[in-house]
Amino acid sequence: MVTVVSAAQAAARDRAAITAGVPSRALMQRAGAAAAGEICRRFGPQLRGGAAVYAGVGNNGGDGWVVAGALAAAGVSVRVAAAGEPRSDDARAERAAALPLVGDAPPHGGEAVLVDALLGTGSSGPPRGAVGEAMGRLRDGAARGAVVVALDVPSGVDASTGRAEGAVRADATLTFGTLKRGLLAARDHCGLIAVLDIGLGVHAALPDGAASLVTARWVRERVAPFLADAHKGSRRRVVVLGGAEGLTGAAVLAARAALRSGVGMVRACVDPASISVVQGAVPAALARRWPTTDGEMADATGDWAHAVVAGPGLGRDARARELLDRLLRCWRGPLVLDADALTLFEGRADELGALLGGRPALLTPHVVEFARLAGGTAQDALDRRFEAGADLARRVGATVLLKGVPTVITAPDGRSLVSAAGTPALATGGSGDVLAGVAATLLAQSGDALVAGACAAWVHGRAAELAGEGRSLRGVTLDDVIDALGRAWPADVETPCYPLLAELPRVGGDA
């Protein structure tokens, strides 16, 4: 799997490979050669208009000199603008190797492909001086229609946090060996993201808690196919607990998503006033009123359910609190807690952990719900997305799926997965209810909260991508996303061709 790392973790992997005997210059040459090949493959027609490489003084600039030499050797007209003298022996050596091929003439300003090799993963803070001026020329080139390709990270994007004030906006980002966290948080600046193999080998997976990227292949290998003799019982049964009067739509969305995800049966336990709405909106679901006693709760879940999702449209009043307490008291099986079910435990994360008691459980908060439950602010959760989710997962003994860009799923034992699938079509009320329904189905069928959460996040995001294909995202609704769920489950998955390890599409805009 592709590893998702901070800047420090990326540097540690480079050091580990070098210590094991891989020359540092070899890593630079592999990175530059792989990037040049991808640029030729993806932007061949544009290269007829020439290329300009903007090279910084660090090793990212050294990568740029390798790219310049490789493109020139392939017959491309290449010019290089250096922001200063290279600081490392490797970068100086690659400049010396490239100069006979590219010459010393500066870019003329009309090149069709611009390569951003100014700042790499080790940079932080606002760019200054010659680098800042070069970034301005990159922006000018993009404004006139040139393609901008960033090496490792777009200059100005923090590789760990994704902070990107004043950063370059790239059409494509070619990142080396691992996927940097900041790229996933700053997708608007990255364009298409391609992760390229540079020969880190086993050193890409150091045991330092770095997350792994969820891919179509990973999902395909973990979502079991239905057997020929499958029936509604073997496809498992899910209870949706929510749907207060006036909030029924959330329970409806969760139920519809569960059915679109392949569950055998759904039972919606809702406010009595909501039963007719559920039966009209989701005829395939069973509907019954909220259990008012422990006995009724045991009867509603008990031997019937294989997983329960609580929270969609549950409400936050005393009656909702009583209902949730009754569920946690009477149902000890796999559980997804979403939305109101999380807010009802505001400031009581330790109490929730005691009630969960180590069962397979998945919490699916967005950052505001996360802050209410764990303490702190929503901005804290955004700034520490990877660490904060891990802290809460350990605290409550449950898997935490922290929704957002990207979505991070962390088990109590520290294993962490990242889903980068999705589009802004999911940035609408009810999207989380759809995700909860998908996750509940997969939890019922697998019993593994980490796998269920990661697969659900990826499929949910992929459905949004499919729903938006060929039209404006402004016209994509959750109905479209739910309808696309049937096409989102990966079937035959192609293996990326070397050196491509993974590819993420452009996100944002109106595409």
Secondary structure, DSSP 8 states (H G I E B T S, - for coil): --EEE-HHHHHHHHHHHHHTT--HHHHHHHHHHHHHHHHHHHHHHHHTT-EEEEE-SSHHHHHHHHHHHHHHHTT--EEEEESS---SHHHHHHHHHHHHHH-S----S--SEEEEES--TT--S---HHHHHHHHHHHHHHHTT-EEEEESS-TT--TTT---TT----SEEEEESSEEHHHHH-HHHH-EEEEE--S-GGGGG-SS--EEE--HHHHHHHS----TT--TTTT-EEEEE---TT-HHHHHHHHHHHHHTT-SEEEEEE-GGGHHHHHHH-TTSEEEE---SHHHHHHHSTTT-SEEEE-TT--SSHHHHHHHHHHHHH--S-EEE-THHHHTTTT-HHHHHHHHTT-SEEE---HHHHHHHHSS-HHHHHHTHHHHHHHHHHHHTSEEEE-SSSEEEE-TTS-EEEE----GGG-STTHHHHHHHHHHHHHHHH--HHHHHHHHHHHHHHHHHHHTTTS-GGG--HHHHHHHHHHHS--S-----TTEEEEE---STT-
